[in-house]
Amino acid sequence: MNNDNIQKVEIVDIRMSFLSMVIFMVKAVIASIPAMIILMIIGTLTFGVLGRLMSGISSF
């Protein structure tokens, strides 16, 4: 790849109305809910398995 063809771009300003920004933020919060549910399930399963392993170790 030739580095001579690379252009650098800098974003200076984003023009967005307040209502559009609020709608965007609400959509982002709604989209994060399933991700949080999935992370809670993974965490619960992980700590459940680790708890079982630790309780099995302590019974020796």
C-alpha positions as a LaTeX table, in Angstrom:
\begin{tabular}{lrrr}
\hline
Residue & $x$ (\AA) & $y$ (\AA) & $z$ (\AA) \\
\hline
Met1 & 0.00 & 0.00 & 0.00 \\
Asn2 & 1.32 & 3.38 & $-0.97$ \\
Asn3 & 1.17 & 6.04 & 1.78 \\
Asp4 & 1.14 & 8.90 & $-0.75$ \\
Asn5 & $-2.58$ & 8.40 & $-1.47$ \\
Ile6 & $-3.73$ & 8.68 & 2.17 \\
Gln7 & $-5.77$ & 11.76 & 3.03 \\
Lys8 & $-6.21$ & 12.84 & 6.64 \\
Val9 & $-9.66$ & 14.08 & 7.62 \\
Glu10 & $-10.50$ & 16.10 & 10.73 \\
Ile11 & $-14.09$ & 16.60 & 11.85 \\
Val12 & $-14.52$ & 20.06 & 13.27 \\
Asp13 & $-18.26$ & 20.37 & 13.85 \\
Ile14 & $-21.41$ & 18.28 & 13.65 \\
Arg15 & $-24.58$ & 20.23 & 13.09 \\
Met16 & $-27.55$ & 18.40 & 14.55 \\
Ser17 & $-30.73$ & 19.80 & 15.99 \\
Phe18 & $-31.51$ & 19.22 & 19.65 \\
Leu19 & $-34.53$ & 17.02 & 18.88 \\
Ser20 & $-32.47$ & 14.84 & 16.53 \\
Met21 & $-29.81$ & 14.48 & 19.22 \\
Val22 & $-32.42$ & 13.47 & 21.81 \\
Ile23 & $-33.94$ & 10.90 & 19.45 \\
Phe24 & $-30.46$ & 9.52 & 18.70 \\
Met25 & $-29.65$ & 9.18 & 22.40 \\
Val26 & $-32.98$ & 7.45 & 23.15 \\
Lys27 & $-32.31$ & 4.97 & 20.33 \\
Ala28 & $-28.82$ & 4.32 & 21.70 \\
Val29 & $-30.21$ & 3.61 & 25.18 \\
Ile30 & $-32.87$ & 1.27 & 23.77 \\
Ala31 & $-30.23$ & $-0.54$ & 21.70 \\
Ser32 & $-28.03$ & $-1.05$ & 24.77 \\
Ile33 & $-30.74$ & $-2.88$ & 26.76 \\
Pro34 & $-30.36$ & $-6.25$ & 24.96 \\
Ala35 & $-26.57$ & $-5.99$ & 25.28 \\
Met36 & $-26.88$ & $-5.48$ & 29.04 \\
Ile37 & $-29.25$ & $-8.44$ & 29.34 \\
Ile38 & $-26.78$ & $-10.66$ & 27.46 \\
Leu39 & $-23.89$ & $-9.48$ & 29.65 \\
Met40 & $-25.91$ & $-10.15$ & 32.82 \\
Ile41 & $-26.70$ & $-13.69$ & 31.64 \\
Ile42 & $-23.03$ & $-14.37$ & 30.83 \\
Gly43 & $-21.97$ & $-12.97$ & 34.20 \\
Thr44 & $-24.56$ & $-15.00$ & 36.09 \\
Leu45 & $-23.51$ & $-18.21$ & 34.35 \\
Thr46 & $-19.82$ & $-17.50$ & 34.91 \\
Phe47 & $-20.23$ & $-16.77$ & 38.62 \\
Gly48 & $-22.56$ & $-19.76$ & 38.98 \\
Val49 & $-19.97$ & $-22.11$ & 37.47 \\
Leu50 & $-17.17$ & $-20.56$ & 39.53 \\
Gly51 & $-19.30$ & $-20.81$ & 42.68 \\
Arg52 & $-19.94$ & $-24.50$ & 42.04 \\
Leu53 & $-16.24$ & $-25.12$ & 41.44 \\
Met54 & $-15.24$ & $-23.25$ & 44.58 \\
Ser55 & $-17.83$ & $-25.00$ & 46.74 \\
Gly56 & $-16.58$ & $-28.35$ & 45.40 \\
Ile57 & $-12.99$ & $-27.43$ & 46.25 \\
Ser58 & $-13.81$ & $-26.32$ & 49.78 \\
Ser59 & $-15.53$ & $-29.63$ & 50.63 \\
Phe60 & $-12.23$ & $-31.56$ & 50.62 \\
\hline
\end{tabular}
